[in-house]
Amino acid sequence: VAVAVIFGCKPSAQNNEKDAETADSTAMSGSEEQTESTMYGTYVDGGMSAFDMKCDDDSTRSFIIENDSNVVFGGFAQGDQMAVNYTKNGLGEYIVTKVIDLTTLQATWTSLDKKFEIKKGGEVQSHQQGETQPWTSWRIFNGHLILNKDTFDIDRLDGDSLFLENKEGIFEYARAK
Protein backbone atom coordinates (compact mmCIF):
# COMPACT_ATOMS: atom_id res chain seq x y z
CA VAL A 1 0.00 0.00 0.00
CA ALA A 2 2.80 2.43 0.85
CA VAL A 3 4.33 1.92 -2.60
CA ALA A 4 1.02 2.91 -4.22
CA VAL A 5 0.82 6.05 -2.12
CA ILE A 6 4.39 7.09 -2.88
CA PHE A 7 4.35 6.29 -6.60
CA GLY A 8 0.63 6.38 -7.28
CA CYS A 9 -2.01 8.98 -6.68
CA LYS A 10 -0.90 11.68 -4.29
CA PRO A 11 -2.71 14.56 -2.57
CA SER A 12 -2.64 17.88 -4.38
CA ALA A 13 -3.38 21.50 -3.66
CA GLN A 14 -6.28 21.25 -6.10
CA ASN A 15 -8.09 18.90 -3.73
CA ASN A 16 -6.96 20.04 -0.34
CA GLU A 17 -3.92 22.18 0.45
CA LYS A 18 -3.49 20.68 3.90
CA ASP A 19 -3.31 17.17 2.43
CA ALA A 20 -0.82 18.38 -0.19
CA GLU A 21 1.48 19.56 2.57
CA THR A 22 1.30 16.14 4.22
CA ALA A 23 1.40 13.58 1.39
CA ASP A 24 3.15 11.10 3.66
CA SER A 25 1.72 12.63 6.84
CA THR A 26 0.92 10.97 10.07
CA ALA A 27 -1.67 11.65 12.74
CA MET A 28 -1.97 10.53 16.29
CA SER A 29 -4.98 8.47 17.26
CA GLY A 30 -4.86 7.82 20.96
CA SER A 31 -1.41 6.35 21.49
CA GLU A 32 -0.87 5.02 17.96
CA GLU A 33 0.38 6.86 14.92
CA GLN A 34 -1.52 6.51 11.63
CA THR A 35 -0.24 7.07 8.09
CA GLU A 36 -2.47 8.70 5.46
CA SER A 37 -3.55 6.16 2.83
CA THR A 38 -6.02 8.07 0.66
CA MET A 39 -5.53 8.48 -3.11
CA TYR A 40 -6.70 11.71 -4.74
CA GLY A 41 -7.62 12.46 -8.33
CA THR A 42 -10.30 13.18 -10.89
CA TYR A 43 -13.07 10.75 -11.89
CA VAL A 44 -12.64 9.86 -15.57
CA ASP A 45 -15.10 7.11 -16.47
CA GLY A 46 -16.84 4.06 -15.11
CA GLY A 47 -20.02 2.70 -13.62
CA MET A 48 -21.44 1.26 -10.43
CA SER A 49 -18.94 -1.62 -10.21
CA ALA A 50 -15.70 -0.04 -11.43
CA PHE A 51 -14.24 3.34 -12.34
CA ASP A 52 -11.07 5.01 -13.55
CA MET A 53 -9.47 7.95 -11.79
CA LYS A 54 -6.76 10.22 -13.17
CA CYS A 55 -4.45 10.71 -10.25
CA ASP A 56 -2.88 14.01 -9.39
CA ASP A 57 0.50 12.69 -10.65
CA ASP A 58 -1.11 12.12 -14.12
CA SER A 59 -1.22 8.32 -13.77
CA THR A 60 -4.57 6.56 -14.16
CA ARG A 61 -5.86 3.92 -11.75
CA SER A 62 -8.77 1.55 -12.15
CA PHE A 63 -10.79 0.77 -9.04
CA ILE A 64 -13.30 -2.02 -8.41
CA ILE A 65 -16.39 -1.50 -6.26
CA GLU A 66 -17.42 -4.90 -4.95
CA ASN A 67 -21.01 -5.89 -4.11
CA ASP A 68 -21.42 -3.23 -1.41
CA SER A 69 -22.35 0.11 -2.93
CA ASN A 70 -22.35 1.67 0.56
CA VAL A 71 -18.70 2.64 0.04
CA VAL A 72 -19.48 5.53 -2.35
CA PHE A 73 -20.30 8.89 -0.74
CA GLY A 74 -21.44 11.72 -2.98
CA GLY A 75 -21.73 9.71 -6.18
CA PHE A 76 -19.40 10.55 -9.03
CA ALA A 77 -19.49 12.25 -12.38
CA GLN A 78 -16.85 12.95 -14.98
CA GLY A 79 -14.45 15.63 -13.75
CA ASP A 80 -15.34 15.29 -10.04
CA GLN A 81 -12.48 15.43 -7.54
CA MET A 82 -12.28 12.18 -5.53
CA ALA A 83 -10.68 10.82 -2.36
CA VAL A 84 -10.37 7.02 -2.51
CA ASN A 85 -9.40 4.48 0.14
CA TYR A 86 -8.69 0.97 -1.08
CA THR A 87 -7.10 -2.42 -0.54
CA LYS A 88 -5.41 -4.64 -3.10
CA ASN A 89 -6.63 -8.14 -3.84
CA GLY A 90 -4.46 -11.14 -4.77
CA LEU A 91 -4.49 -10.07 -8.43
CA GLY A 92 -3.13 -6.60 -7.58
CA GLU A 93 -6.45 -4.92 -8.34
CA TYR A 94 -7.51 -1.85 -6.35
CA ILE A 95 -10.66 -2.68 -4.34
CA VAL A 96 -12.51 0.39 -3.03
CA THR A 97 -13.17 0.58 0.72
CA LYS A 98 -14.43 4.19 0.57
CA VAL A 99 -14.92 6.88 -2.09
CA ILE A 100 -15.70 10.47 -1.16
CA ASP A 101 -16.70 12.84 -3.95
CA LEU A 102 -14.94 16.04 -2.87
CA THR A 103 -16.85 18.05 -5.49
CA THR A 104 -20.15 17.09 -3.82
CA LEU A 105 -18.71 17.71 -0.35
CA GLN A 106 -17.62 21.25 -1.25
CA ALA A 107 -20.86 23.15 -0.65
CA THR A 108 -22.75 25.19 1.93
CA TRP A 109 -24.38 22.97 4.56
CA THR A 110 -27.00 23.98 7.11
CA SER A 111 -28.79 22.61 10.18
CA LEU A 112 -30.79 24.20 13.01
CA ASP A 113 -27.67 25.51 14.74
CA LYS A 114 -24.94 25.58 12.05
CA LYS A 115 -24.39 26.95 8.59
CA PHE A 116 -20.96 26.47 7.03
CA GLU A 117 -19.32 26.23 3.63
CA ILE A 118 -16.68 23.61 2.80
CA LYS A 119 -14.43 25.22 0.20
CA LYS A 120 -11.59 24.05 -2.03
CA GLY A 121 -8.15 24.22 -0.50
CA GLY A 122 -9.13 23.05 2.98
CA GLU A 123 -11.04 26.15 4.08
CA VAL A 124 -14.35 26.18 5.95
CA GLN A 125 -16.32 29.39 6.27
CA SER A 126 -19.00 29.80 8.93
CA HIS A 127 -22.20 31.62 7.96
CA GLN A 128 -23.76 31.33 11.43
CA GLN A 129 -23.95 34.57 13.42
CA GLY A 130 -22.51 34.31 16.92
CA GLU A 131 -20.94 30.87 16.55
CA THR A 132 -18.29 30.64 19.28
CA GLN A 133 -16.10 27.87 17.81
CA PRO A 134 -16.64 27.77 14.04
CA TRP A 135 -14.88 25.24 11.87
CA THR A 136 -12.21 26.95 9.78
CA SER A 137 -10.39 24.07 8.07
CA TRP A 138 -11.08 20.60 6.68
CA ARG A 139 -9.30 17.62 5.19
CA ILE A 140 -9.87 13.96 4.45
CA PHE A 141 -7.65 11.58 6.41
CA ASN A 142 -7.99 7.81 5.86
CA GLY A 143 -11.61 8.21 4.77
CA HIS A 144 -12.62 10.46 7.66
CA LEU A 145 -13.62 14.11 7.44
CA ILE A 146 -11.55 16.27 9.79
CA LEU A 147 -13.12 19.66 10.61
CA ASN A 148 -10.54 21.59 12.65
CA LYS A 149 -9.70 18.88 15.21
CA ASP A 150 -13.09 17.12 15.09
CA THR A 151 -13.06 13.75 13.31
CA PHE A 152 -16.22 12.49 11.61
CA ASP A 153 -17.32 9.45 9.64
CA ILE A 154 -19.42 10.40 6.65
CA ASP A 155 -22.61 8.32 6.92
CA ARG A 156 -24.33 9.96 3.95
CA LEU A 157 -23.32 12.44 1.27
CA ASP A 158 -25.44 13.27 -1.74
CA GLY A 159 -26.70 16.29 -3.65
CA ASP A 160 -28.81 17.56 -0.76
CA SER A 161 -27.71 15.78 2.46
CA LEU A 162 -24.61 15.36 4.61
CA PHE A 163 -24.73 13.09 7.68
CA LEU A 164 -21.66 13.15 9.91
CA GLU A 165 -21.07 10.85 12.87
CA ASN A 166 -18.63 10.91 15.77
CA LYS A 167 -18.69 9.91 19.44
CA GLU A 168 -21.08 12.81 20.17
CA GLY A 169 -23.75 11.51 17.79
CA ILE A 170 -25.02 11.88 14.22
CA PHE A 171 -25.29 15.35 12.76
CA GLU A 172 -27.58 15.98 9.76
CA TYR A 173 -27.06 18.84 7.35
CA ALA A 174 -28.94 19.95 4.24
CA ARG A 175 -27.35 21.63 1.26
CA ALA A 176 -28.19 25.34 1.39
CA LYS A 177 -30.16 26.65 -1.57
SVG drawing of the C-alpha trace seen along z (x, -y; Angstrom):
<svg xmlns="http://www.w3.org/2000/svg" viewBox="-33 -37 40 51">
<polyline fill="none" stroke="black" stroke-width="0.4" points="0.0,0.0 2.8,-2.4 4.3,-1.9 1.0,-2.9 0.8,-6.1 4.4,-7.1 4.3,-6.3 0.6,-6.4 -2.0,-9.0 -0.9,-11.7 -2.7,-14.6 -2.6,-17.9 -3.4,-21.5 -6.3,-21.3 -8.1,-18.9 -7.0,-20.0 -3.9,-22.2 -3.5,-20.7 -3.3,-17.2 -0.8,-18.4 1.5,-19.6 1.3,-16.1 1.4,-13.6 3.1,-11.1 1.7,-12.6 0.9,-11.0 -1.7,-11.7 -2.0,-10.5 -5.0,-8.5 -4.9,-7.8 -1.4,-6.3 -0.9,-5.0 0.4,-6.9 -1.5,-6.5 -0.2,-7.1 -2.5,-8.7 -3.6,-6.2 -6.0,-8.1 -5.5,-8.5 -6.7,-11.7 -7.6,-12.5 -10.3,-13.2 -13.1,-10.8 -12.6,-9.9 -15.1,-7.1 -16.8,-4.1 -20.0,-2.7 -21.4,-1.3 -18.9,1.6 -15.7,0.0 -14.2,-3.3 -11.1,-5.0 -9.5,-7.9 -6.8,-10.2 -4.4,-10.7 -2.9,-14.0 0.5,-12.7 -1.1,-12.1 -1.2,-8.3 -4.6,-6.6 -5.9,-3.9 -8.8,-1.5 -10.8,-0.8 -13.3,2.0 -16.4,1.5 -17.4,4.9 -21.0,5.9 -21.4,3.2 -22.3,-0.1 -22.4,-1.7 -18.7,-2.6 -19.5,-5.5 -20.3,-8.9 -21.4,-11.7 -21.7,-9.7 -19.4,-10.6 -19.5,-12.3 -16.9,-12.9 -14.5,-15.6 -15.3,-15.3 -12.5,-15.4 -12.3,-12.2 -10.7,-10.8 -10.4,-7.0 -9.4,-4.5 -8.7,-1.0 -7.1,2.4 -5.4,4.6 -6.6,8.1 -4.5,11.1 -4.5,10.1 -3.1,6.6 -6.4,4.9 -7.5,1.9 -10.7,2.7 -12.5,-0.4 -13.2,-0.6 -14.4,-4.2 -14.9,-6.9 -15.7,-10.5 -16.7,-12.8 -14.9,-16.0 -16.9,-18.0 -20.2,-17.1 -18.7,-17.7 -17.6,-21.3 -20.9,-23.2 -22.7,-25.2 -24.4,-23.0 -27.0,-24.0 -28.8,-22.6 -30.8,-24.2 -27.7,-25.5 -24.9,-25.6 -24.4,-27.0 -21.0,-26.5 -19.3,-26.2 -16.7,-23.6 -14.4,-25.2 -11.6,-24.0 -8.2,-24.2 -9.1,-23.0 -11.0,-26.1 -14.3,-26.2 -16.3,-29.4 -19.0,-29.8 -22.2,-31.6 -23.8,-31.3 -24.0,-34.6 -22.5,-34.3 -20.9,-30.9 -18.3,-30.6 -16.1,-27.9 -16.6,-27.8 -14.9,-25.2 -12.2,-27.0 -10.4,-24.1 -11.1,-20.6 -9.3,-17.6 -9.9,-14.0 -7.7,-11.6 -8.0,-7.8 -11.6,-8.2 -12.6,-10.5 -13.6,-14.1 -11.6,-16.3 -13.1,-19.7 -10.5,-21.6 -9.7,-18.9 -13.1,-17.1 -13.1,-13.8 -16.2,-12.5 -17.3,-9.5 -19.4,-10.4 -22.6,-8.3 -24.3,-10.0 -23.3,-12.4 -25.4,-13.3 -26.7,-16.3 -28.8,-17.6 -27.7,-15.8 -24.6,-15.4 -24.7,-13.1 -21.7,-13.2 -21.1,-10.8 -18.6,-10.9 -18.7,-9.9 -21.1,-12.8 -23.8,-11.5 -25.0,-11.9 -25.3,-15.4 -27.6,-16.0 -27.1,-18.8 -28.9,-20.0 -27.3,-21.6 -28.2,-25.3 -30.2,-26.7"/>
</svg>
